Amino acid sequence: MAKTIVITGVTRGIGRSLAGEFARLGHTVIGCGRSAEPVDGLQTALGQAHDFAAVDVTDDRAVAGWAKRTLAERGAPDLLINNAAIINTNANLVDVPVAEFDAVIDINIKGVANVTRHFAPAMIKRNHGVIVNLSSGWGRSTSPEVAPYCATKWAMEGMSKAMAEELPSGMACVPLSPGVVNTEMLQSCFGTGADSARKPDAFAQVAAPFLLALGPKDNGQSLTVPG
């Protein structure tokens, strides 16, 4: 059965690859990205059966408007994937500028809270659906020079597990590590060392069926997309 899937950070990397794969599998994809031009390009590429909007997830009012319109037109999603995130430029914590630190926190934590705040109530009302918050290997371990990013992904683990305890029995909230994927984010950390990692499209071919199979049995579990 076709599902309605909401994905944030949908215009590049993991979000873009998942959008394309879910669409290919016959599901309806609703997504957002920060910039209008790539959003429009994705809309053209995947067609009018899907719906993409330029939304800054750190702007709660903008997220509220997007969610209200989406819920009115498409109903509550079956799967909500909080994917939008950024990483700091490699640096020791004491050398990360205030503005950069704040941006990482605002997008990676507050953005997830904003999207969840406005989409989850409709899912809870139906007692149906899965909320996936993208975590990371760095949400379960640490490395130097990415402390702000690690902090946000550890937050995804804690926030997801706490929310899992609040949900009705027909739902699930899952912190999900994608594993190592060759995205711009990984390249910013490792440069050409990222070239050996799994490409986003290959990742999506494995991740999409994995995500579609999640359900109440997985509530509160720290999961990783199979390698």
One Martini backbone bead per residue (centre of mass of N, CA, C, O) as a GRO file, in nm:
protein
  227
    1MET     BB    1   0.097   0.036   0.022
    2ALA     BB    2   0.075   0.356  -0.005
    3LYS     BB    3   0.268   0.626   0.120
    4THR     BB    4   0.315   0.900   0.341
    5ILE     BB    5   0.608   1.117   0.311
    6VAL     BB    6   0.815   1.302   0.531
    7ILE     BB    7   1.092   1.527   0.439
    8THR     BB    8   1.379   1.669   0.543
    9GLY     BB    9   1.624   1.772   0.361
   10VAL     BB   10   1.551   1.704   0.026
   11THR     BB   11   1.787   1.833  -0.186
   12ARG     BB   12   2.013   1.644  -0.045
   13GLY     BB   13   2.153   1.360  -0.020
   14ILE     BB   14   1.967   1.163   0.165
   15GLY     BB   15   1.699   1.307   0.106
   16ARG     BB   16   1.710   1.288  -0.205
   17SER     BB   17   1.740   0.981  -0.233
   18LEU     BB   18   1.480   0.905  -0.082
   19ALA     BB   19   1.277   1.051  -0.255
   20GLY     BB   20   1.335   0.895  -0.517
   21GLU     BB   21   1.282   0.606  -0.405
   22PHE     BB   22   0.995   0.640  -0.302
   23ALA     BB   23   0.878   0.724  -0.572
   24ARG     BB   24   0.960   0.467  -0.730
   25LEU     BB   25   0.777   0.286  -0.521
   26GLY     BB   26   0.489   0.470  -0.499
   27HIS     BB   27   0.520   0.711  -0.314
   28THR     BB   28   0.446   0.991  -0.119
   29VAL     BB   29   0.623   1.304  -0.131
   30ILE     BB   30   0.712   1.526   0.134
   31GLY     BB   31   0.907   1.835   0.128
   32CYS     BB   32   1.205   2.014   0.251
   33GLY     BB   33   1.385   2.326   0.197
   34ARG     BB   34   1.563   2.626   0.205
   35SER     BB   35   1.573   2.637  -0.116
   36ALA     BB   36   1.397   2.708  -0.399
   37GLU     BB   37   1.552   2.597  -0.644
   38PRO     BB   38   1.590   2.293  -0.557
   39VAL     BB   39   1.292   2.247  -0.503
   40ASP     BB   40   1.195   2.296  -0.793
   41GLY     BB   41   1.371   2.075  -0.920
   42LEU     BB   42   1.240   1.838  -0.767
   43GLN     BB   43   0.953   1.880  -0.863
   44THR     BB   44   1.017   1.833  -1.161
   45ALA     BB   45   1.148   1.548  -1.135
   46LEU     BB   46   0.890   1.403  -0.967
   47GLY     BB   47   0.631   1.568  -0.959
   48GLN     BB   48   0.283   1.630  -0.872
   49ALA     BB   49   0.250   1.388  -0.664
   50HIS     BB   50   0.432   1.580  -0.522
   51ASP     BB   51   0.566   1.790  -0.233
   52PHE     BB   52   0.754   2.098  -0.240
   53ALA     BB   53   0.927   2.316   0.001
   54ALA     BB   54   1.028   2.628   0.126
   55VAL     BB   55   1.184   2.557   0.445
   56ASP     BB   56   1.266   2.666   0.767
   57VAL     BB   57   1.302   2.473   1.050
   58THR     BB   58   1.369   2.724   1.252
   59ASP     BB   59   1.077   2.825   1.164
   60ASP     BB   60   0.793   2.775   1.324
   61ARG     BB   61   0.587   2.928   1.149
   62ALA     BB   62   0.660   2.794   0.880
   63VAL     BB   63   0.609   2.505   0.970
   64ALA     BB   64   0.313   2.541   1.047
   65GLY     BB   65   0.214   2.614   0.762
   66TRP     BB   66   0.310   2.361   0.617
   67ALA     BB   67   0.158   2.154   0.791
   68LYS     BB   68  -0.128   2.257   0.753
   69ARG     BB   69  -0.137   2.215   0.447
   70THR     BB   70  -0.055   1.918   0.434
   71LEU     BB   71  -0.281   1.800   0.616
   72ALA     BB   72  -0.518   1.906   0.442
   73GLU     BB   73  -0.419   1.761   0.164
   74ARG     BB   74  -0.277   1.464   0.285
   75GLY     BB   75  -0.250   1.421   0.567
   76ALA     BB   76  -0.119   1.208   0.767
   77PRO     BB   77   0.166   1.063   0.806
   78ASP     BB   78   0.338   0.754   0.804
   79LEU     BB   79   0.621   0.914   0.755
   80LEU     BB   80   0.873   1.082   0.956
   81ILE     BB   81   1.171   1.259   0.840
   82ASN     BB   82   1.439   1.386   1.026
   83ASN     BB   83   1.713   1.518   0.829
   84ALA     BB   84   1.788   1.794   0.881
   85ALA     BB   85   2.137   1.907   0.853
   86ILE     BB   86   2.444   2.011   1.005
   87ILE     BB   87   2.797   2.096   1.007
   88ASN     BB   88   3.082   2.169   1.130
   89THR     BB   89   3.373   2.290   1.100
   90ASN     BB   90   3.660   2.177   1.159
   91ALA     BB   91   3.693   2.201   1.521
   92ASN     BB   92   3.748   2.304   1.806
   93LEU     BB   93   3.523   2.404   2.025
   94VAL     BB   94   3.671   2.682   2.105
   95ASP     BB   95   3.672   2.760   1.770
   96VAL     BB   96   3.372   2.784   1.745
   97PRO     BB   97   3.158   2.985   1.641
   98VAL     BB   98   2.871   3.100   1.757
   99ALA     BB   99   2.700   3.095   1.494
  100GLU     BB  100   2.768   2.804   1.419
  101PHE     BB  101   2.670   2.662   1.668
  102ASP     BB  102   2.377   2.765   1.657
  103ALA     BB  103   2.303   2.642   1.381
  104VAL     BB  104   2.333   2.347   1.459
  105ILE     BB  105   2.124   2.350   1.685
  106ASP     BB  106   1.877   2.472   1.535
  107ILE     BB  107   1.853   2.249   1.316
  108ASN     BB  108   1.914   1.963   1.467
  109ILE     BB  109   1.696   2.028   1.703
  110LYS     BB  110   1.478   2.250   1.666
  111GLY     BB  111   1.381   2.152   1.391
  112VAL     BB  112   1.271   1.881   1.489
  113ALA     BB  113   1.072   1.997   1.694
  114ASN     BB  114   0.902   2.163   1.499
  115VAL     BB  115   0.806   1.937   1.312
  116THR     BB  116   0.687   1.753   1.530
  117ARG     BB  117   0.484   1.954   1.656
  118HIS     BB  118   0.307   1.973   1.366
  119PHE     BB  119   0.275   1.651   1.286
  120ALA     BB  120   0.226   1.447   1.528
  121PRO     BB  121  -0.069   1.495   1.628
  122ALA     BB  122  -0.205   1.359   1.378
  123MET     BB  123  -0.077   1.082   1.432
  124ILE     BB  124  -0.181   1.040   1.721
  125LYS     BB  125  -0.484   1.052   1.654
  126ARG     BB  126  -0.446   0.777   1.474
  127ASN     BB  127  -0.238   0.578   1.580
  128HIS     BB  128  -0.014   0.648   1.339
  129GLY     BB  129   0.320   0.596   1.283
  130VAL     BB  130   0.657   0.717   1.195
  131ILE     BB  131   0.942   0.849   1.368
  132VAL     BB  132   1.245   0.980   1.220
  133ASN     BB  133   1.565   1.043   1.364
  134LEU     BB  134   1.856   1.154   1.264
  135SER     BB  135   2.146   1.026   1.334
  136SER     BB  136   2.462   0.872   1.444
  137GLY     BB  137   2.764   0.763   1.523
  138TRP     BB  138   2.782   1.060   1.670
  139GLY     BB  139   2.535   0.959   1.877
  140ARG     BB  140   2.738   0.704   2.008
  141SER     BB  141   2.989   0.882   1.966
  142THR     BB  142   3.323   1.028   1.920
  143SER     BB  143   3.495   1.329   1.793
  144PRO     BB  144   3.702   1.544   1.692
  145GLU     BB  145   3.581   1.862   1.563
  146VAL     BB  146   3.244   1.764   1.624
  147ALA     BB  147   3.088   1.849   1.884
  148PRO     BB  148   2.822   1.985   1.792
  149TYR     BB  149   2.718   1.745   1.632
  150CYS     BB  150   2.727   1.534   1.853
  151ALA     BB  151   2.527   1.678   2.039
  152THR     BB  152   2.281   1.653   1.843
  153LYS     BB  153   2.283   1.335   1.812
  154TRP     BB  154   2.249   1.272   2.108
  155ALA     BB  155   1.978   1.421   2.120
  156MET     BB  156   1.823   1.229   1.931
  157GLU     BB  157   1.832   0.992   2.115
  158GLY     BB  158   1.689   1.115   2.364
  159MET     BB  159   1.434   1.237   2.233
  160SER     BB  160   1.327   0.977   2.102
  161LYS     BB  161   1.306   0.799   2.359
  162ALA     BB  162   1.113   0.986   2.509
  163MET     BB  163   0.886   0.995   2.297
  164ALA     BB  164   0.829   0.689   2.292
  165GLU     BB  165   0.689   0.708   2.586
  166GLU     BB  166   0.440   0.902   2.464
  167LEU     BB  167   0.320   0.702   2.276
  168PRO     BB  168   0.117   0.521   2.122
  169SER     BB  169   0.095   0.182   2.030
  170GLY     BB  170   0.087   0.250   1.696
  171MET     BB  171   0.376   0.373   1.737
  172ALA     BB  172   0.696   0.544   1.644
  173CYS     BB  173   1.030   0.626   1.772
  174VAL     BB  174   1.345   0.677   1.586
  175PRO     BB  175   1.685   0.643   1.604
  176LEU     BB  176   1.885   0.693   1.300
  177SER     BB  177   2.150   0.545   1.147
  178PRO     BB  178   2.295   0.555   0.821
  179GLY     BB  179   2.580   0.563   0.831
  180VAL     BB  180   2.816   0.567   0.573
  181VAL     BB  181   2.788   0.859   0.364
  182ASN     BB  182   2.849   1.027   0.054
  183THR     BB  183   2.849   1.343   0.150
  184GLU     BB  184   2.905   1.668   0.205
  185MET     BB  185   2.945   1.624   0.506
  186LEU     BB  186   3.166   1.408   0.489
  187GLN     BB  187   3.360   1.575   0.313
  188SER     BB  188   3.409   1.800   0.530
  189CYS     BB  189   3.572   1.593   0.713
  190PHE     BB  190   3.742   1.387   0.481
  191GLY     BB  191   3.720   1.437   0.197
  192THR     BB  192   3.847   1.192  -0.006
  193GLY     BB  193   3.780   0.978   0.222
  194ALA     BB  194   3.466   0.958   0.127
  195ASP     BB  195   3.476   0.785  -0.145
  196SER     BB  196   3.431   0.489  -0.002
  197ALA     BB  197   3.156   0.546   0.047
  198ARG     BB  198   2.837   0.527   0.027
  199LYS     BB  199   2.612   0.609  -0.191
  200PRO     BB  200   2.309   0.755  -0.181
  201ASP     BB  201   2.154   0.565  -0.381
  202ALA     BB  202   2.246   0.301  -0.251
  203PHE     BB  203   2.135   0.362   0.024
  204ALA     BB  204   1.829   0.397  -0.056
  205GLN     BB  205   1.780   0.101  -0.152
  206VAL     BB  206   1.799   0.010   0.154
  207ALA     BB  207   1.650   0.225   0.335
  208ALA     BB  208   1.358   0.235   0.236
  209PRO     BB  209   1.261  -0.053   0.318
  210PHE     BB  210   1.345  -0.024   0.612
  211LEU     BB  211   1.155   0.216   0.679
  212LEU     BB  212   0.882   0.080   0.585
  213ALA     BB  213   0.914  -0.156   0.820
  214LEU     BB  214   0.850   0.020   1.038
  215GLY     BB  215   0.727   0.001   1.387
  216PRO     BB  216   0.615  -0.051   1.703
  217LYS     BB  217   0.854  -0.257   1.761
  218ASP     BB  218   1.074   0.003   1.731
  219ASN     BB  219   1.026   0.162   1.973
  220GLY     BB  220   1.315   0.328   2.095
  221GLN     BB  221   1.521   0.231   1.889
  222SER     BB  222   1.853   0.196   1.800
  223LEU     BB  223   1.924   0.239   1.462
  224THR     BB  224   2.060   0.084   1.153
  225VAL     BB  225   2.146   0.084   0.848
  226PRO     BB  226   2.227  -0.140   0.649
  227GLY     BB  227   2.539  -0.229   0.482
   0.00000   0.00000   0.00000
